[in-house]
Amino acid sequence: MNKAIAEKQNRDRPELMNTAPQNNAAIGISFVLGAVFCISINDMLIKQLSGGYPLHEMVFARSFIAILFSLIFVQLEGGWRILRTNRPVLHVMRGLLIVTANMTFFVALAVIPLADATALFFAAPLFITLLSIPILGEKVGMMRLGAVLFGFVGVIIMQRPWESAETLEASRLILLLPVIAALTYALNQILTRKLGVQSKASALAVYIQGTFILVSLGFYLFAGDGRFAEGAEDPSVQFLLRAWIWPASSDYWLFAVLGLNAAIIGYGLSQAYRMADAATVAPFEYIGLPLAVFWGWLIFSDLPMLEVWIGIAMILASGIFVFLREAQKKRTLLSIKMKG
């Protein structure tokens, strides 16, 4: 009788069927690579449109389009029932974290070059590796911790603490925003790993897009008429608080691409971090660094300065080392099991 009841509960509540995290590295890595490529397109388009539209309007438009695609994925992965959850508080926290990560990063993007902002944001995989220890209980050895520390030194170099505020292209606060975005993004992905045990990737994406829609509508009600942007000269403040306007017809396709990208990003990242260990998947997000340099050069004619190149090299080196060390550790454990 108990077995029959349990089977019925599993059919009615599919999120209760699995209780342990999956660990399929190949699938997780494939999803994260696709998502990061779409992120690079998304960031380039946001920067390109930042001079004419408010951030919260673009967030609303792309999330509204993205949630439609995400709901299609929901139907393919099990139907409306997979949207039910017994952990609503964690889902709300995850949604607010990713909203914070996006908003802080995009505000910085309106002022500083694409490659610079992206390079600073790539403290995120370093944060993920560190946070996976206390939150997920994943084991990270001293050598990988040393590599993470090396990467953070690269982040500090990109901040150029030896320069005065007057010689920087942006304020210290603006330069710090991508790092704040990195931390909140890392916390979001750690929660994705925890929630992915019981929730499908499409459901996770719907919760995220829904949070974006609610927050952007709140911005519209509070500041959508542009009254808080009047007299502001800082481009980041203008980007955050200027009035909503109807998009130009020539920009319709850009907003459509933003929405489609957001759907792919939300699903891809959710799937990546629910399918594989965070410390394994995170280093592959580094492909976003050369992509950001490429788009910055191609679209905006920007190339990073020396300090940024040094920081990029250090972050890439630390990420690659973490990955290789993880792979070596797994091969060693597999060899021990086979011998045993």
N, C-alpha and C positions, 0 to 999 in steps of 0.2 A: 504493500500500500504506500509506504513512504517513498519507494522508488517511483511509483506512478505519479505521485504528487510532485516530486522533484522534476520529472520529465515534463509535466504540464507547465510548471513554473518556468522551465527553460524555454519552452515554446512561446509562452506569453511574454517573458522578459528575457530576450536574447542577451542582454547585457550582463546577465548573471551566469552565463554558461562557462565563461573562462575566468579563472581566478589568478592566473600567473601571467606575467608579461611574456609576449612572444620575443624571439630573438633570431630573426632572419636578416642577417647583415646585408646580403645582396639586394633584397627587395627594399630595405630601408635606405640603402645608399642610392639606388636608382631613383626612388621618389625624391630624395633630398636634392639630387643633382638637377632633376627637372624643375623642382620648385625654385631653386636658387637662380636658375636661368630666367624664369619668369619674374622673379624678384628684381633682377637687374633691368629687365624691360620696364617693369613697374616704376622703379626709382627714376629711371631716365625720363619717363613720361611725366611723372609728378613734377620733377624739376623743370621740365619744359613748359608745363602749364602753370607753374607757381606764380608767374608774373601777372596772370589775368584772372585767376579764380581763387576763392578761399579754400583752405585745406579741408574744412569740414564739408563743403559742398562736394569736393572730389571724393572724399571718403564715403559720403552718402551714396553718390552715384555708382561708384564701383562696387560697394557692398550690396546695393539693391540689385544690381545685375548679377553679382556673384552668388547671392543667396538663391536666385532662381536656378542657376546651374547646380548649386549644392543640393537643392531639393530633388533634382533629377538623380543625383548620385545616391541620395537617401532611398529613393524608390528601387534603385538597382541593388542596394546593399541590404534590403530587408523591409522597406516600407516605413510608414509613419511610426510604427511601434518602436523603432530603434531610437527615436527622439526622446523617449521616456528615460528618465534617469533618477537614481536615488542619491545622487551627489550634486544637487543644484548649486550649493554654495561654492564648491570647487570650480564648477563650470563658470560661474559668475566671476570668480577671482581670476581664472585663466583669461576670460574675455577682457576684463579691465586691464590686465597686464599687457596683452598684445595691443590693445588700443593705446596705452601709454607708450609702448615701444614705438609704434608707428607714428604717433603724433610728435613725439620728441625728435625722432629721426628726421621726419619730413620738414619740421620747422627749421632744423639745422641745414637741411638740404637746400632751402631757399637762399641761403647765404654763402655757404662754403662749397667748394668743388665736389662733384659727385664721388670721385676717387677718394678724396680726403675723408668725407663723411662715412663712406663705406668702410674704409680702412679702420677708422676709429670704432665703428660698429662691430667690427670683427673681433672685438674683445668678447663677444657673445659665446662663441664655442669654448673659449677659455673659462668663462663663468660657468657654462654648462658642465664642463669636466669637473670643476671644483664643487658645484652644487649637487652633482649626482652622488657625491660621497655621503653627506649628511641626510639628504632628502630621499634618495633612492637606495642607499646602502650599497652602491656600486664601489668596487675596490679600485683605487688609483694609486700606483706605487710612487716611490720617491723620485724616480727618474722622470716619470710623466709630470709630477708636480713641479719638478725643476724646469721642465720644458714650458709648462704653463706660466711660471714666473718669468721666464725669458720672454715669452710673448707679451706679458704685461709691461715689461721694460720697453718693448717696442711701442706700445700704446702711449707710454709716458713721453717717449721721444717725439711722437707725433703731436703731442700737446705743446711741445717746445716751452717748457717752464722757465728756461733761461731768458726768454725774450720778454720785453715789456709789452703791456697791453696795447700800447699805441702802434707797435710795429706788426701786430697780428692782423690778419685779414678779417677776423671776427672776434667778438668778445670771448673771454674765458668761459662764460656760461654757454654760449653757442657751441664752442668746441667740446664742452663737457656733455652736451645733450646726446650725441650718438653713443657715448659710453653709458649714460643712463638708459638709453634705449636698449643697449646690449644686455644690461643687467636684467631689465624687466622682460626682455625677450627670452633670456636664458631661464628665468623662473617660469615663464609660460611653457617652454618646451619640457621642463621638468614635470610640470603638472600634466602636460600632454601624455607623458610616459606613464604617469600614475593613472590617469583617467582612461587611457587607451586600453587598459585591461578589460574594461567593461563597456566601452563605447566605440562605435564604428567611426572611421575617419570622416565619413560624410556628416554624421551627427555632430562631431567636434567642429567641423567647418561651419555648419549652420549656426551653432551657438556663437562662434566667433563673429560671423557676418551679422547676426542679429544684434550683438553687442555694439558693433560699429554703427549700425543704423540708429540705434537708440541714442548713443552718445552724439553722433553728428546731428540728429534732430534736436537734441538738447542744446547744442551749440547754435543751431539755427534760431531756436526760440529765444536764446539769451543774447546772441550777437549777430544774428543773420541780417539785420538791417545795416550793419557796418558802422554803427555809432561809436563803437570802441576803437575803431581804426582811424577815426578822424584825427588828423594832425600827427599821426605816427609816421616817423621817417624810417624806422628799422624795417627792412624787408621781411624779416621773420615775423614781426608783429602784424604787418600788413597781410602776410600770407595766412596767418592764423585767424584774423578778425575782420577782414574786409567783407563787404556785403555779397550775398549770393546774387548771381546773375545767370540768365539763361544762356547755355553754351552756344557759341557760334556754330553754324551748320558745318563748317569745315573741321570742327573739333569733335563732332559726334562720334566718329570712328575711334578717336583716341580714348574717349570715355568708355566705348564698348570694349576696346582692348584692355583697358584698366579693369573692367568688370570681369572679363574672361580670365585675365591673369590672376585676379584676386581669388577666383574660384579654384583655379589650379593650385595656387600657392597654399590656400587654406587646406585643401584636401591633401596635397602632396606632403606638406610638412607634418600634418596630423598623422598621416599614414606612416611616414618615415620614423617618427619618434614613438609610435606605438608598435612598430614592427621590429625595432632593433634597439640595442643599448644606446643611451644618449652619448656616452663617451666614444662609441664607435661611429655614429652617424655625424656628430657635430663637426669633426675636422673636414668633412667633404663640403661643408658650406663655404670653405675658403675659395672655391672656384668663383665665388662672387667678386673677389678682389680683382683678378685680371679682367673680368667682365666689366666692372665699374671703370677701370682705367680705360678700357677700349671705348665704352660709350661716352665717357667724359672727353676723350680725344676726338672721337668721330662727330659727336653732336655739338659739344660746347667748346671744342678746341682747347681743353684744359689738360695739362699733364702735371702729375704730382711733383712737389719740390723734393729736394734731397732727403729731408727728415722723414717725409712720408714714405719715400722709397725704402729707407732703412727700416721704418716701422713695419711696412708691408712684408719685407724680407724676413724680419724677426718673427712676425706672427705666422707667416707661412711655414717657416722652419719649425716653429714649436708645434704647429698643428700636424705637420707631416710626421714629426717624431712621435707625437702622441699616438697617431694612427699606427705607425710601424711597431711601436712598443706593444700596443694592444693586440695587433695581429701576431706578434711573436709570442706573447703570453698565451694566447688561445691555442697556438700550435703546440706549445710546450704542454699545456694541460691535456690536449687531445692525445699527444704522444704518451703521456703518463697513463691515461685511461686505457689506451690500447695495450700498453705493456702489462697493465694490471689485469 
